[in-house]
C-alpha cells in the first residue's frame, strides 16, 4: 500500500515508483510507475522552473524537493502520486515517455472554473491523469511534451490508476475530477504496526496544499476534516481496526452507506446534510470515502489500532 524510498546517488527507488533526481537542474528523470506487476516509464523528464539547486530529501514514503517558489513531492504508493504546490508563478515542462499517448485537454469551466485543467495519459500497461489547479496545460504532440503554467498558489498533481483496487478507471477518474473541483479535502494512506503508524497524507485546500509523510505513535494520528468535503483513506485492514465505525469524531453516527463512490460525490454536489460513507475491501487494503456535510462540528478523523495487533 505504501513503502519507504531508498536512494543510491541520484537514483530513488521504491516498491511503486522509481526515478532519478538531478539537483543542479531541479528535474526528475525516468519516472517509472509499478502497478500490479506491470511497470512503465511515464515521464522521461519533469523540469520545474525555480527548483534548480534544491536538495532532494527522503522521508519514508515521500521524496521532496523544496525551494522558496515551489514544493515538489513524490509518493511511493500504488498511485505513483506526484504533487507540486507553487508559492509563485511556476512553469513545469514534461517530456513524455515513448509510447505515451495524451488525450485532449479536459476542461470543465462550468464546474471546475476557468483556470483548472487535466489530461489523461495512457501507455500499454499504465494510465493516469495529470491535473492543474489555478493554471493551464499546453500540449505539443509533435514533441510529446506538456507545458504546465501554474499561477501563484496553484497546484499540480499526477495520479496513476491503481489496477489492484476494485475501483474502475472511470471511478478513479471521478476521484481525480472531484479533486480538481476542490471536493476532496485529503487523501491518506496509513499502515500500522503494534505501536506506530506510517502514513502518507496529501491534504487539498483552496489555494494551498499540505503534504506529509511520517511515522507517529498510533494515538497521534488525527486529521482535521473540513465540513462539506470528502476524505479518501486507504488502510491496511490487517493492522487498523474499527473501520466499520469509520466516523470522524464530532459527527453523528447516523451515516448513509453508499453502494458506489458516486454516492459520496453526489452528496457533495447536492450539498447533502447527511454523511455518506462508501467502503471497498480488496485483500489487505481497504479504501473508504466519506462525505462530511456542512454544519459538522469540527470533525476530525482518528485512526485506532486493531486489537489483534496488541497480541
For each residue, the residues with C-beta under 8 A, 3 or more apart:
1: 77 78 189 191 234 235 236 284 285
2: 16 61 75 76 77 189 191 198 200
3: 14 15 16 61 76
4: 14 58 60 61 76 198
5: 12 13 14 17 58 60 61 62 63 76
6: 12 13 14 58
7: 10 11 12 13 58
8: 11 13
9:
10: 7 20 21 22 23
11: 7 8 18 19 20
12: 5 6 7 17 18 19 20 21 56 58 63 74
13: 5 6 7 8 18
14: 3 4 5 6 17 18 61 76
15: 3 34 76
16: 2 3 33 34 35 76 77 78 79 80
17: 5 12 14 31 32 33 34 74 75 76 77 80
18: 11 12 13 14 30 31 32 34
19: 11 12 28 29 30 31 32 74
20: 10 11 12 28 29 30
21: 10 12 27 28 29 56 63 65
22: 10 25 26 27 28 29
23: 10 26 53 54 55 56 65
24: 52 53
25: 22 47 52
26: 22 23 47 48 49 50 51 52 53 54 65 67
27: 21 22 45 46 47 48 51
28: 19 20 21 22 31 43 45 46 72 74
29: 19 20 21 22 44 45 46
30: 18 19 20 41 44
31: 17 18 19 28 41 42 43 44 46 80 82
32: 17 18 19 39 40 41 42
33: 16 17 39 40 42 80 126 128 160
34: 15 16 17 18 37 38 39 80
35: 16 38 39 78 80 125 126 160 161 162 163 164
36: 162 163 164
37: 34
38: 34 35 125 126 163
39: 32 33 34 35 125 126
40: 32 33 97 123 124 125 126
41: 30 31 32 44 97
42: 31 32 33 80 96 97 100 121 123 126 128 158 160
43: 28 31 46 94 95 96 97
44: 29 30 31 41 95 96 97 98
45: 27 28 29 93 94 95
46: 27 28 29 31 43 82 92 93 94 95
47: 25 26 27 92 93 94 95
48: 26 27 51 65 70 72 84 90 91 92
49: 26 69 70 90 91 92
50: 26 67 68 69 70 88 90
51: 26 27 48 54 65 67 69 70 72
52: 24 25 26
53: 23 24 26 67
54: 23 26 51 65 66 67 72
55: 23 65
56: 12 21 23 63 64 65
57: 63 64 65
58: 4 5 6 7 12 62 63
59: 62 63 64 213 214
60: 4 5 198 200 213 214 215
61: 2 3 4 5 14 75 76 77 189 198 200 213
62: 5 58 59 73 74 75 76 200 211 212 213
63: 5 12 21 56 57 58 59 73 74 76
64: 56 57 59 71 72 73 74 211
65: 21 23 26 48 51 54 55 56 57 72
66: 54 70 71 72
67: 26 50 51 53 54 70
68: 50 87 88
69: 49 50 51 86 87 88 90
70: 48 49 50 51 66 67 84 85 86 87 88 90
71: 64 66 84 85 87 209 211
72: 28 48 51 54 64 65 66 82 83 84
73: 62 63 64 82 83 84 202 211
74: 12 17 19 28 62 63 64 81 82
75: 2 17 61 62 79 80 81 82 83 189 200 202 213
76: 2 3 4 5 14 15 16 17 61 62 63 200
77: 1 2 16 17 61 80 81 189 200 234
78: 1 16 35 160 162 164 165
79: 16 75 128 159 160 161 162
80: 16 17 31 33 34 35 42 75 77 128 158 159 160
81: 74 75 77 157 158 159 160 202
82: 31 46 72 73 74 75 156 157 158
83: 72 73 75 155 156 157 202 209 211
84: 48 70 71 72 73 90 92 150 155 156 157
85: 70 71 154 155 208 209 211
86: 69 70 89 90 135 150 151 152 153 154 155 156
87: 68 69 70 71 152 153
88: 50 68 69 70 152
89: 86 149 150 151 152
90: 48 49 50 69 70 84 86 149 150 154
91: 48 49 147 148 149 150
92: 46 47 48 49 84 147 148 150 156
93: 45 46 47 145 146 147 148
94: 43 45 46 47 130 145 146 147 148
95: 43 44 45 46 47 143 144 145
96: 42 43 44 100 102 121 144 145 146
97: 40 41 42 43 44 100 123
98: 44 144
99: 123 124
100: 42 96 97 121 122 123 144
101: 121 122 123
102: 96 119 120 121 139 141 146
103: 106 119 120 121 122
104: 119 139
105: 117 118 119 137 139
106: 103 117 118 119 120
107: 112 116 117 118
108: 111 112 116
109: 112 113 114
110:
111: 108 181
112: 107 108 109 116 117 180 181
113: 109 116
114: 109
115: 133 134 135 136 151 154
116: 107 108 112 113 131 132 133 134 135 180 181
117: 105 106 107 112 131 132 135 136 137
118: 105 106 107 129 130 131 132 137 176 177 180
119: 102 103 104 105 106 129 130 131 137 139 146
120: 102 103 106 127 128 129 173
121: 42 96 100 101 102 103 127 128 129 130
122: 100 101 103 126 127
123: 40 42 97 99 100 101 126 127
124: 40 99
125: 35 38 39 40
126: 33 35 38 39 40 42 122 123 160 161
127: 120 121 122 123 160 161 169
128: 33 42 79 80 120 121 158 159 160 161
129: 118 119 120 121 158 159 161 173 176
130: 94 118 119 121 137 146 148 156 157 158
131: 116 117 118 119 156 157 158 176 179 180
132: 116 117 118 135 136 137 148 150 154 155 156
133: 115 116 154 155 156 180 182
134: 115 116 150 151 152 153 154 155 207
135: 86 115 116 117 132 148 149 150 151 154 156
136: 115 117 132 148 149
137: 105 117 118 119 130 132 146 147 148
138: 146 147 148 149
139: 102 104 105 119 145 146
140: 143 144 145 146 147
141: 102 144
142:
143: 95 140
144: 95 96 98 100 140 141
145: 93 94 95 96 139 140
146: 93 94 96 102 119 130 137 138 139 140
147: 91 92 93 94 137 138 140
148: 91 92 93 94 130 132 135 136 137 138 156
149: 89 90 91 135 136 138
150: 84 86 89 90 91 92 132 134 135 154 155 156
151: 86 89 115 134 135 154
152: 86 87 88 89 134
153: 86 87 134 207 208
154: 85 86 90 115 132 133 134 135 150 151
155: 83 84 85 86 132 133 134 150 204 209
156: 82 83 84 86 92 130 131 132 133 135 148 150
157: 81 82 83 84 130 131 179 202
158: 42 80 81 82 128 129 130 131
159: 79 80 81 128 129 172 176
160: 33 35 42 78 79 80 81 126 127 128
161: 35 79 126 127 128 129 169 172 173
162: 35 36 78 79 165 167 172
163: 35 36 38
164: 35 36 78 282 283 285
165: 78 162 172 280 282 285 287
166: 280 282
167: 162 171 172 175 261 280 287
168: 171 172
169: 127 161 172 173
170: 173 174
171: 167 168 174 175 260 261 262
172: 159 161 162 165 167 168 169 175 176
173: 120 129 161 169 170 176 177
174: 170 171 177 178 261 262 265
175: 167 171 172 178 179 184 232 261 289
176: 118 129 131 159 172 173 179 180
177: 118 173 174 180 181
178: 174 175 181 183 184 230 265 268
179: 131 157 175 176 182 183 184 187 204
180: 112 116 118 131 133 176 177
181: 111 112 116 177 178
182: 133 179 204 206
183: 178 179 229 230 265 268 269
184: 175 178 179 187 204 229 230 231 232
185: 203 204 205 225 226 229 230 231 292
186: 201 202 203 204 223 225 231 232
187: 179 184 201 202 204 231 232 233 234
188: 199 200 201 202 223 231 232 233 234 301
189: 1 2 61 75 77 199 200 201 233 234
190: 197 198 199 200 221 233 234 235 236 240 303
191: 1 2 197 198 199 236 239
192: 196 197 198 218 236 239 240 303 305 306 309
193: 196 197 198 239 309
194: 305 309 310
195: 217 218
196: 192 193 215 216 217 218
197: 190 191 192 193 215 216 217 218 221 240 303 305
198: 2 4 60 61 190 191 192 193 213 214 215
199: 188 189 190 191 212 213 214 215 216 221
200: 2 60 61 62 75 76 77 188 189 190 212 213
201: 186 187 188 189 210 211 212 213 223
202: 73 75 81 83 157 186 187 188 209 210 211
203: 185 186 209 210 211 212 223
204: 155 179 182 184 185 186 187 209
205: 185 208 209 210 226
206: 182
207: 134 153
208: 85 153 205
209: 71 83 85 155 202 203 204 205
210: 201 202 203 205
211: 62 64 71 73 83 85 201 202 203
212: 62 199 200 201 203
213: 59 60 61 62 75 198 199 200 201
214: 59 60 198 199
215: 60 196 197 198 199
216: 196 197 199 220 221
217: 195 196 197 220 221
218: 192 195 196 197 221 303 304 305
219:
220: 216 217
221: 190 197 199 216 217 218 302 303
222: 300 301 302
223: 186 188 201 203 231 300 301
224: 298 299 300
225: 185 186 229 231 248 292 296 299 300 301
226: 185 205 229 292
227: 292 293 294 295 296 299
228: 268 271 292 293 294
229: 183 184 185 225 226 268 291 292
230: 178 183 184 185 264 265 268 289 290 291 292
231: 184 185 186 187 188 223 225 248 289 290 292 301
232: 175 184 186 187 188 287 288 289
233: 187 188 189 190 246 287 288 289 290 301
234: 1 77 187 188 189 190 285 286 287
235: 1 190 240 243 285 286 287 288 303
236: 1 190 191 192 239 240 284 285 286
237: 240 243 281 284 285 286
238: 284 306
239: 191 192 193 236 305 306 309
240: 190 192 197 235 236 237 243 303 304 305 306
241: 304 305 306 307 308
242: 245 246 304 306
243: 235 237 240 246 279 286 288
244:
245: 242 253
246: 233 242 243 277 279 288 290
247: 251 253 255 275 277
248: 225 231 251 290 292 296 299 300 301 302
249: 299 300 301 302
250: 296 297 298 299 300
251: 247 248 275 292 296 297 299
252: 255 275
253: 245 247
254: 274 275
255: 247 252 274 275 276 277 290
256: 263 267 274 275 276 277
257: 276 277 278
258: 261 262 263 264 276 277 278 289
259: 263 278
260: 171 263 278
261: 167 171 174 175 258 264 265 278 280 289
262: 171 174 258 265 266
263: 256 258 259 260 266 267 276 278
264: 230 258 261 267 268 276 277 278 289 290 291
265: 174 178 183 230 261 262 268 269 291
266: 262 263 269 270 272
267: 256 263 264 270 272 274 275 276 291 293
268: 178 183 228 229 230 264 265 271 272 291
269: 183 265 266
270: 266 267
271: 228 268 293 294
272: 266 267 268 276 291 293
273: 293 294 295
274: 254 255 256 267 293
275: 247 251 252 254 255 256 267 290 291 292 293 296
276: 255 256 257 258 263 264 267 272 290 291
277: 246 247 255 256 257 258 264 288 289 290 291
278: 257 258 259 260 261 263 264 288 289 290
279: 243 246 286 287 288
280: 165 166 167 261 286 287 288
281: 237 285 286
282: 164 165 166 285 286 287
283: 164
284: 1 236 237 238
285: 1 164 165 234 235 236 237 281 282
286: 234 235 236 237 243 279 280 281 282
287: 165 167 232 233 234 235 279 280 282
288: 232 233 235 243 246 277 278 279 280
289: 175 230 231 232 233 258 261 264 277 278
290: 230 231 233 246 248 255 264 275 276 277 278
291: 229 230 264 265 267 268 272 275 276 277
292: 185 225 226 227 228 229 230 231 248 251 275 296 299
293: 227 228 267 271 272 273 274 275 296
294: 227 228 271 273
295: 227 273
296: 225 227 248 250 251 275 292 293 299
297: 250 251
298: 224 250
299: 224 225 227 248 249 250 251 292 296
300: 222 223 224 225 248 249 250
301: 188 222 223 225 231 233 248 249
302: 221 222 248 249
303: 190 192 197 218 221 235 240
304: 218 240 241 242
305: 192 194 197 218 239 240 241 309 310
306: 192 238 239 240 241 242 309
307: 241 310
308: 241 311
309: 192 193 194 239 305 306
310: 194 305 307
311: 308
